[in-house]
């Protein structure tokens, strides 16, 4: 390993800060370590005058105390509540009351008598009321959004809690000032209302089928390690009995500068940035971390079988425990996962099971964690197959790897794909920053991360075969997910709280200082599409080109003004194509050939457009075009494959009718557009069964005879023009007339689907006026101010004040096409016993738009700063023009939006609300258990109708 390409070198900048770089690192990442142990990762990306920031803390649910699981996640929520300076009107008075609340929670936790616990909780609620008069809700978000930040969020996982913001680069110092304050101390204000939100998040997770299986899988894989014994959301008994004292202790122990990092990638100056970070964060004291005794799992020596049940389609999941991320074992497990399932759909599972339709679906993947990891396969059998048959089928593919029965070209093709994906991942500020924080969390150096590709490339076929024989034994976990009633559902009950004051008209001194500290504005840059897009005519086709200034990956798009409105069965024709070969290449051989040259293909059908795309190294694009056109021109219909395809389509239709998220999508569509819509207008079972494959393959053979345009995103346009002409043919077919679908009026109807779940979810959907681009600036600010985001009126009232829902929003969506209506959607996801109170609260908010001048100005300024610091780059330059043309706009319309927002007054938003929203009538969609519905309340909302799955799906 002495001949590694990437090696660390140490430098000192002009201000005497030492930093590490890695030789041959094209991203020129600098890694600093301050005197207090804080690691700082800096890299430059000049796509836009913005900086992607992450603050990854090396702690997560694995460090939760055994009697306080869920603590790290709850602490993450509380990090948005402010400090003794952010979010308070009178810290001295507020602190006295918060101390009382903390003591009461300790008393509540220790008390065993249920009735006495309720009495203590009532007292907590009373004191919380008093404390809330000094609190200012969401002030952190108000401060951060005033900078023009976007993507403000955080997440908690096994070994990490990561705080995220994307900021304009001129606001770097203010961001550091805010974050330094946030990471200096934690104040647990508005605690019991946020606890309610965590209850709701827990209840939502109960309805998440993937989590249900994953919890069982991890518990069996890791019977003693926190990976399997401590879920991120925690145990319900711990959520019901929180300890503010324990949260403070955890913060003091783990939120120390030597246990987190600053990752900044964007338009920044290295020397200035590190000085500023040191100025603010360098003063935080180093602190020894708690000593942790590593938990070592005993090897799994038998097959461990578990069973869970839910309403969705049955499936089975197998998993083998691996060594930690970055180890040889974990890397070889990753290679094997890609031999089975890869992006080119050329793996053994892809070709032997998915392509031949022997099962509904199968996929392999690997997960690497800081300690341990796992290799897994998910298999979804057909209705006529058992879970045992599905398991044996995928185990058969592993046996092939043990025998070395996979092609020699596969391993180098996988490594090339790894390199291609790494190249794509590191080209954006967010992608590079994500990789940097992930390597930090997993304890890997940047040198190790960059050398990883060469380590993968060094693996031989013998290495893989030897690994497979040693690793894959009867030492795995299998979780059978059967269809049935989930008897493990646990609902955390609503303890009942009194709405707290959120004081949205008030500002702390800290926020006032942030707002008063003016920085020089970033000047917006609007793009001249005619200048940035080079166009030519080629054989009667429009040819557009945008130069790739970043790497050697190219994209080619054939864009047809032909969609499902013109030909209902276009989408299913492109789906069938994926299973068919040509007179020269079998379906499996086609997948292999695309994967060998590292070119991916994609067919995307919308109502008025079909885009066929190729992506990969520019030097191989021509080979990709030749392969694509050979496939489409010479596709061979096959009756047996078609028969299997029809069976797969019909089974998939039944499967999605059991999936809650797909049901919600279908129900919302029905609520919006009724029974006659694109969503329900699908080819019937009878038509599919009675058709011949030629009906669909003929469409594909003739497709390039229709009008289309070509878009190339790459480096060498001249070379591209030389070869593309031989792959175009004259137009000989006309686009069929599009079918017109009704857009009916909404109002007065309540549509309900009965589904076995813990929560209740409700959307109201209303048809507005025809789209008017002159309203886009107002829509932008309205959504920010009123309906979406952490500091919106709806979020503050529904979650912060009354804790009525984990998720609630109001969204005004402008139509993407002229002469079609806008729609307003309201959403509430909550416990059944809170739904009607939540509905009434939301209705009150929408009856008269609340006027909060401070919040309006914050929303307006945030919108301006985001537009000013955003740049349109890469292939978005072209695709933006396609979108705008549907609105009859041919310039960068952000300029118009920016100018409108500059002059926007609250009266303008109020007038927009009164003329465009207030008169809208809504239909309502509800999904949940029927026994939990308050029918008296529901009937007041409109005419109730329980709809069937056939009604909403059209099949």
N, C-alpha and C positions, 0 to 999 in steps of 0.2 A: 504493500500500500504506500510505498515511499514515492511512487511516481504519479501521485494524484495531480490532476490538472489544476484543481482549485486549492489554493493555500492561503492561510491567514497572513496578513502583513500588518504591522503596527505603524501608525503615523502620528504626528503631532501637528495640530493646526496653528495658525498665527497667534491664537489666544492661549496656547499651551494646553488645549484639550487633546488627550490621547484618544485615538479611535482605531478600530480594526476595519480593514477592507479585505476582500478575498480576490486574489488574482484571477483574471479572466471573467470576473463578474460583470456582465453587460449592463446590469442595473446600478452598478457602482454604489451599493449599499454601504453605509457607514454605521458601525456599532460602537457606541460610547458606553462607558460605565462611570457614573458619577461617584463621588466619595461616599455617599450614603448607600451605594449598592444598586441604585436605579439604573437599569439598562435602557438605552435609547437607540432605536433603529431609525435611521433617516435615509430617504432616497428621493431622487428628483423625478418628477413626471410633469411635463409642461403641456399636457392636453388642455388644461383649463387653469385659471388662477385660483385653484382650490387645493385643499390638503385633506387627504383621507387620514383620519386619526383613529387609532385603537389604543385603549389602555387595557391590556390583558393582565388579569390578576391570577397568579398560580394557585388558585384554590377554587373548589367547587363542592358539589354534594358529597364527594368522597371524604371531605374534612368535616362534614356535619357531625356534631356530637351525637352519639348513639341514641340519646333520649331527646334530641331536638332535630330530627331529620327534616329536610326542607328549609333549614335555616339559611344556607348560602343563597338560595333562590329568593327567599323573602328579603334578605339583606340587599340583594340586587335591586328589588323593587324600592326599598327604603332609601337607596342612594339617590333617588330622584326627588326626595322630599325636602332637601335643603340642609342647612347647618344652623349654627347660632347666628349667622349673618344673612344667609339666604333663606327666605320663606317665613320670616317672623316680623311682627310689628313691635313686640316687646319681649325680648328674650328672657329677661329676669323673671317676669311673671309667668311666661309660658313654661320655663324650665321647672319652676316649683310644681306646676300641675303635671308635667310629664314625669317627674320623679314620683309623684303620687300614683300615676297610672302604672308605672313600672313596678312599684311595690305591690299594687293590687293584682297585677298579672302573676307575680310570684306566689301570692296568696291563693289566687285562682288555680294555679298549676298544682299546688300542694294539696288543695282541698279535694277530698274523695267523695263527699256527699253531693249528689247531683243538684239538689234544690239549693244548697248553700252556694254552689258554684254559680248558679243563675243569679243569685242575689249579688254576688261579687261582680258578676258581669254587668248587672244593672248599674252598679256604682262606677265601674269603668266607663260605661256609656255616659253617665252624668258628668264625670270629671272631664271626659273627652269633649263633651259639649262646651264646657267652660274653657278648656284649652284651645279649642278651635277658633275662639274669638280673636286670638293673637296670631293664628297661623295664616299664611298666604299660600293657597294651593298652587301647585305647578310652577312655582317661581323659578326653579332651575330651568324648566323647559322654556319659560318666557325669556330668561336671560340668554339661553343658548340659541333660541330661534331669532332673537334680536340681532344675532351675528349673521343671519342668513344661512344657518346650519341646516343640513338635511340628513336623513338617515339616522336621526337620534334614537338610539335603542341600546339594549344590552341583552346578553344571554348568559345562562348558567348551565354548565354540563359537569361531567365527572370531576375534572381537575382544573376547570377554568371558569372565570367570570370575566366577560369581555364587554367593555363600554365603548360605544361607537358614535362617531360624529364625522360628517364631512363638512368642512368649513371653508369660507373664502379666505385666501391667504393673507389678506390685509387685516383679518381679525384674529390672527394667531395669538397675540399677546393677551387679548381679552379672554380668549378661550382658555389659555393657560391660567389666567387669574381665577376664572370660574372653577376650573377643574382642580386647581390646587386647593381652593377652599373646600370643594366637595370631598377630596381625598384626605383632608386634614382631620375631619371629625364626622361623626354621624349623629343625626338628631332624629329620633323615632316619633315624629309628629304625624298626626292623622293616621295613627297606627291601626286602630281597629277597623277603619273603613278600608284600608289597604289589605288588611287581613281577609276581609270579605271578598276582595278581588282575587286573592290567592285561593280562597275556597272555590270561587267560580272557575278559576283556571284548573283546579284539581277536578272539579265536576266535568268540565269540558274534556279533560283527558280521559275520563271514564268512557266517553263516547267515541274515543279515538281507537279504532280497531288495531292500528299498527302498534300503538303503545301497549295495548293489552297483550299482544303476542310478545313484544320486546321485553316487557317486565318479566314475564314467565321465563323467557329464554335466558335473560341475564341472571335471574335468580338461580337457575339450574347450572349455568356455566360457572358462576362465582358464588358458591354456597357460603363462603366466609368473607370474601373480599368486598369492600364497599361498592365496587363496580356493579355487583348484583344485589347487594343488601340495602343500599341507600339510594332510592330514586331521587331525582332532582326535585320533584314536587313534594316529596316527603310522605310520611304516613299520616293518615287522617287524625289519629289520636294526638299526634304531635302538633298538627296544624290547629287543633281545637284548644291546645294548651301551650301557647307560645310563651317564650321568656324574653322580654326586652333586655334583661341583664345578660343573657347568653348571647344575644345578637351583638351587644356592645363588646363583650369579651372576644367574640370571633373577629369583629372588625379590628380591634386593638392588636390581635395576634397576627392576622394574615394581611390586612391592608396596610402594609409597611413598604417603603420604597424598594427594599431589597427583595420584595416578593411580587413586584409588578414591573411592567415595562411601558415605555412610551413608543408607539410605532407611528411615524408620520411619513407619508409618501405623497408628494405633489409638487406644486410650484413653490419651492422654498429655497432659501439660502442656508447652506450647511452651517457656516460659522455663526450667523445671527441666531439661527434656530436653537443650536445647542446652548448658546449663552442665555437665551430666554428661558429655556427649560431648566437650566441650572439655577437661574435667578429665582424661579418660582418653586420648583420641586426639590432643588438641592438643599433647601433648609429643613426638609422633613427628616426626622431622625431615623438612622439605621436601627433595626431591632432584631435580636435573635428570634428565629422561628421556633414554634413548639417542636419538641422532639417527637417524631412519629415512628412507631415500630412497624416495619413493613409487614404486610399480611401476605403470607405465602400460601397459595392454594395447593392442595394435594392433587396429583394428576387424576384426571378422569379415566377410569379403567373399565367402564361399561357404558352401554347405551342408556341414557337417562331420558325417559319419555314423560312429557307433560301434555295436558289437554286443556284448552280453553274454548269457550263458546261465545258466539255473537251472531247477529242476523246476517252477516255478509257471507259471500261465497267461501266454501271450505278451502283451506290451503295447509301445506305443511312447511315447516322451516327447520333446517338442520344447521348445527353450528359446532365447530371445533375450536377450543381455546388455543390461542397462539401466544408467543412471547411478545414483548413490548414493541411499540412502533420503532422502526429503524433497525431492528435486529435482523439477522439473516433469515431466521424463521418467518418473521412477519413479512419480509420482502418476498420470499419465495411463495408464501401463501397468497400474496397479492398477484404474483405472476400466474399462479394456478387459477385464481379467480378470473383472470383475463383470458386464459386459455379456454375457460368454460364459457364466459360471457364477456364480450368486448364491444367497444363503440361501433366497430364495423359490422356487428352482428355476424361475425365469422367464427365465433367460438363453438366448442362442441355442443353446449346446450343450445346455442343459437341455431346451429345447423341441424343437429340431430333431433331436437325436440320442438323448438319454436317454428323453424322453417318447415318441418315436415308435419306440423300440427298434431303431434302425438299427445300433446297436453295443451291446456289453455296457455300456459306461460311458465317459464322457469328462468331463474337468474342467479348467478353467483356473485359474491362481493366479499371484500375483507375490510375490517375496521381495526385501525391501530390506535391504542390508547397509551397514556404515559406508563402505565403498568398493565401488562397483558394486552390482549386484543382478541379478535376472533375472525374465523373464516366461516361464511354462511352461504347456504343455498335456499332459496324460496321456490316452492313448486306449487302451481295451481292446477289440480287435475280437472279433467272433463267430468261432466255429470255422471257418466257411466263408469268412471274410474274411482278407486278407493284412494285414500291418503297413503296407504301402505304401497300401492302400486306406483304412485307418484314418487314416493321416497326411493323405491327400488330402481326406478327409471333414472333418477339423477345420480344415484350411487353407481349405476352402470357406467356413467360418463367418467366418474372419478377412476374407475377401474381401467378405463382406456389410458388415462394419464399415467397410471402406475406401470402400464405395459409399454409406455412410450408411443402409444398409438395415436399420435397427432403429427401433423406435417412439420417438416424441418423449417419451413419458412415462417411458421407461426411465431416463434420466439422473437426473432429480429423484427417482425412486423409489430408485435406488441410493444417492444422497446421503442421503436420509431414513433408509435402512437403516444407513448408516455412523453416522449420528448416534444412532440407536437402540442400536446395538451399543456405541458409545462410552459412552452413558448407563448401559447394563447393566454394562459393564466397570469403570466408575469407582465403582460404588455399594458395592463391598466393599473392605475394607482390602487384601486381597491383589491385587485387580484394579487399584486405584489405585497401589499400591506397584510392581507389575509395569510399569505404563505409565511411571512415574517413572524406574525404573532403565533401562528400555529406551531412553528418550529421552536419558538421560545417556550410555549406552554409544555411542549413535549420534551424539553430539556436538550434539544439538538442545537448545535452551532450552525451558523449560516454556511460555514465551510462544509460541514457534513451534509447539509441539505443540498448544496450544489453538486457535491460529488455523488449524490445518490444515483443519478442517471447512469454514470459510468459503472457503479456497482451492479445495477440491474443488467447493464449490457454485458457484464462479465459472466453472468450465469449461462451455463450450457444446458443442453437438453438432458444430459446425464444428471446434472445438479437437480433439475426439476423432477425427473423420474425417481431419483434416490430420495428426495424430500417427500414426494407423494407416498412412497412405500413406507417410509418411516413415520409419517405424520397421520395419514388417514387409516385409522383402525376403528375398532368398535369402542371408540372413546369420545363419543359425541352426544350432543343434546338434540332431541327432536321435539318440537312443539307442534301438536296437531290442533289446528284451528277449525273446529267443527261448526256447522250451522246450528244455531239453537239459541236459547235464552241465556244471557250472561248472568250466571248466579253469583258472580264475584263483584257485581256493581256495588260501590260504596258511595253514598251521598253524604257530603259534609253539610249538615243542616245550617240554615240561616239562623244565627243566634238572636237576630233582631237588633237593629241599631237605630238611633235617632239621627236624622240628617245633620251633618255638621256645617258650620259656616265656612265658606271658602274665600270670602273677602277678595273677590276678583277685582275690585276697584282700587285696591291698595298695593303699594310697592314698598319693599324694604329699602333701607339706605344703600345696601349693596347693589341692588338692581338699579336704583337711581344713578349711582356712580357709573355703572356699566353703560347705561343709556346716554349719560351725559358725556362720556368719553368718546368723542367723535373720531373716526379714522377717515382717511382720504378714500373716497368712494372708488370702487373698481368701475371702470367704464365698460359698459356692455359692448360686446362685439357681435354684430349681426352678419350673417353669412350671405354672400352673393352667390346664389346657387348657379347662376349662369357661368360665373368665373370658376367655381370649384369643380363643376361637373363638365367634363369634355364630352361632347356628343358628335357622333358620326352617323351616316347612313350606310348600311351595308346590305346589299341585295334586298332593298326595300324595307329593311328593319332598322329601327332606331337602336343605336349602340351607344351606351353611356359608360363613362370611366371615371373612377375616383382613385387617386394614387394612394397606395398603402405606404406610409412613411415610417412604419414601425418594425416590420419583420417580413419574412418570406412566405407568409401564409396568404393565399389568394382565395377569392370567392367569385363564383360565376352564377348568375341568376337568369333563368329564362322566365319572363313575366308575361303571362297570358291574361288578357282581359276577359277571361272565361272562368266562371265559377259555378257553384251549385245552383244558383238561380237560373243559369242558362242551361244547365244539365244536372239534374238532381243526382245522377248516379256517377258523377265524375270522381267524387271522393272514394267511393267503394271500388271504382276501377283502378285507381292508383294503389289502393290497399291490396287488391288481388295481384297486381303486378309484382309485389314484393315476394310472392310465393312462386313465381313462374320464371322459367329460363328461356333460352333461345334454341335455335337449331344447332348451335355450336357449344353453348355453355349451359350447364344445368343451373337451377336456382342456387344451389350451394356454391358452385364454381363462380358465379357472378359475385356473391358476397366476398368470396376469397380474393377475387381479382381486385375489387375495390379496396379491400383492406391491405393487400400487398403493396399497392401504390400510395396508400395513406390518403385516399380521397373518400370523403363521406358524401352521401347523396341524401336529399330531403325533398319530399313532395308536400307542399302545404296548400290546401284548398280552402278558400273562404267563399262567401256568397257571391262575390263578383270577380274573383281573381284566383289563378293557380300560379304558384311560383315553384319552379324546379331548380334546386340549388346544388352546387358542387363546392366543396371546400377542402383545402389541403395545401401542400407545398406547391408554389406556382409552377415549378418545373414539371409537375405531373398533371396539371389541369387538362392539357390537351388529351392525354391518355384517358382521363376521366370522362371527357366529352365523347370520345370515340366509343368507350365502353357503355355509357349511358344511351347513346343513340342506337348502338347495335342492339341493346336490350329492348328499347322501346319499338324500334322498327321491325325487329325480328322475333318479338315475344311469341312463344308457342302456347296456344290454349291447351289445357290438359284437363279432361273431364274429371279424372279421379282427384287431382289437386283441387279443382273447383268444388267438388262435392265436400271435401274436407274443409275447405275455406268457408263454405256456407254453414257447415256445422259449427265451426269456430266463431263465426260472426254471431250466430243465433245464441250460442252459449255465452259469449261476451255480453250480449244484450241482456241476458238474464242476470249475469253477474253484476252489471252496473246498476241494475234495479234493486240490488241489495246494499249498495254502497251509499252511506248517508250523504256524503258530499255530492255525489252525482245526482242523488234524489233532490237535494236542495237546489242544485243548478236547474234541473228540469222543472221543479215546482215554481221557482222564480220566473222562469221563462213562460210558463203557463199563466202565471199571475199577471205577467206583463203583456203577453200577446195573445192569450187564449189558445184554443185548440188547433187553430189553423196557422201554423208558423213553420219556419225553416227547421226548427228543432224537431218537430213532430212529423214533418213531411219526409219520411225515409222509405226506402224500398222495402216492401213487405216480405214476410217470410215466404208467402206463396210465389211472389215474383222471383225471389232469389232461388227457390227450389226448382222453379220451372224454366229458368233461363239457362242459356248455354254460355260457356266462358267466352266464346267468340264475341258476344254482345259487348263485353267489357274490354277484351284485348284489342278489338278493332278501334275503339276510342283511342287507345294508347298509340297504335300504329299510325293513326292519322293526325295525332295531336300537333305535330310540328308543321302541318299544313295550314293551321289557323294563324291569325295575326299574333305576333308577340314582339316584345322588345328584349334586348339583352343588356345586362348590367355586369361590368367586370370591375372588381376591386382587387388591385394588385400593383405591381411595380412597372412592368414592361408592356405598355399599351401597344407599341408598334409591333412587337413580336406577336402579341395576342391577335391583332388585326390580320396578321399574315395567315394564321391558321384557322381562325373562326369562320372565314367565308366558306370553306369546304364543308362546314357542318350546318349551314343554313340552306333552306330551300324556299322557293317562291310560295306566296300565299295562294291557296286554291280553295279554301273553305271560309265561309263567313261565320261570325259569332252568332249563335242562335239568340232569339229574343229572350230577354230575362223574364222569369215568372214574377209577378207582383204579389207580395204577401201583405195582408192587411195589418194596420197598426191601430187597433181599436182603442176607443176611449177606455180609461180606467175609472174605477170608483164603485164602492158599495159591495164588493164581493170579498169573501173570506174563504180561501182554499186551504184545506188541511190534509196532511198526510200523517197517518199513524205509524210511529216508529219507536222501537224499544230503545230509549235513551234516558240519561239522567237529566240533562238540561232540556229547555224548550228554546227553539230558535224561531224568530219572527222577522219577516221583511215586509215593508210596505213599499209598493212601487206605483209611481204616478206618472202619467204621460203629460209632458209639458208642451210648450209651443215649439214650432219648427226652429231648428238650430239657426242661431245668428252669431257669426264669428265676432261681431262687435261687442258681444257680451263676455268674451273669453277672459278678459282681465277681471271683470266683476266675479265671474265664476271661480276663478283662481283664489281670490281673496275671501269670497264667501265660504268656500270649503275649508280654508285654513282657519278662518275666524269662528265659524259656527259649527261645522259638522265633523271635521276630521282632525286628528293630531292630538297630542297630549295636553295642549293648552286651549283646545277649542271649548266653546260653551257647552256643547253636548257632553264631551268627555268629563269636564269638570263637574257638571251637575249630576250626570248619571253614575259616574264612578267615584269621583273624589268626594262629593258631598253626601250622596245617598247610597253609594255602594249597591246600586241596583243591577249592575251587569259588569262582567269582565270585559265584554266587547259591546260597544254601542256607537253608531255613527249615523250621520245624515250626509248623503253625497249627491251633488248635482252633476250629472254626466252629460256633457254636450255631445250631440251626435257627430259621428265622423264623416257624415255625408250630407250635402245640401238637400233641402226639401224633405228632411226626415226629422221627427221630433226628438227633443231632449227628454231625459227621464230623471226623476228624483227617487232615490232609494233611501229608506231608513232601515236600520238593522239593530236588533237586540238579541243577544244570546245570554240567557240567564236561567236561574232556577224557576221551576213552574210556579212556585208560590210568590215570586216577585214579578212575574211577567206583566200582570195587569197594572201594578203600581208603576212599573217602568214605562208601559205604554202611555198611561195618563201623564206621567212626568214629561215624556217626549212630546206629547200632544200640546201640553202647556207651553213648552219652549217654542213650538212651531206656530202657535197661535199668533204670537207677536214677537218679532225678532228682538231679542234682548240687546240693549245698547250699552256697551262697555267701551268707552272711547280709548282707554289705554290698550285694551286687547285688540281693538280694531287697528290702531296704529302699528302695533307690534306685528300683526298679520300682514298688513300692507307693506311695511318695511322689509319683513322677511321675504316676501314674494319678490320685491324689487332686487334685493341682494342676491337671491338665488338665480334670477334671470341674468343679472349683471355678471355673475361669476361662472355661468355655465357656457360651455362651448360645444358646438355641434361638430363632431369629428367622425372619422372612419366611414364605414358604410352608412351610418345614419345620415350623412350629407345627402345621399341619394334617396334613401327610404323616407326621409322627411318630406321630400318633394312629392313623392307618390301619395303620401297621406294628405298633404295640403291641396293637391290637385282635386281631390274629391270634394273639397270645399271651394273650388274655383279660386284658389289662392296660389300665386306663383312667386312669392317672395318670402323672406324670413319673417313670418307673422309675429314672432316674439317681439319685434320692434313695436308693433301696434299695441300688443298687450302691455309692454313695459310703459309706453307713453300713457296708456289709459290708467294703469295703476298709479303712476306718478301723480296724476291729478284727481285720484279717486277720493271722495269724501264718504263718510258714513251714510249720509243721506242718499248717495247713489246706490249703495248696497241695499239700503232700506227700500228704496223705490224698486230696485230689481227684485227684491224679495216679494214686495206687494204685487207687482205686475206679472212676475214669472213663476212664483212658487205658491203664494198664499191661496190661490184659487184652484190649485191642483187637487183632483180627487184621486184617492188611492185604493188600489186593491191590496189585499193582505194575504201573505203566505205564512203558514205556521206548520212546523214539524215537531213532533214530540209524542209522548204517550197520551192516548186519548183520555185515559182515566185521570190525567193531571190537568185537563182543560177546565177552565172556569167558563162553562157554556153561557151562563147569564151575561158575563162580561163580553165574551166573544160575539154573541148575537147583537150586542150594541154596536159592534164595529162594522156590521154589514150582514149580507145574506150568506149564511154558512153553507159550505159544501165540502164534504169529504170526498176528495178525488182519488181515483185509482192510479196505480203506476202506469197502466196502459193509457189513461187520459193524458198524463204529463209527458210520457216518453214517445207516444205514438206507435208503440208496438207492445 
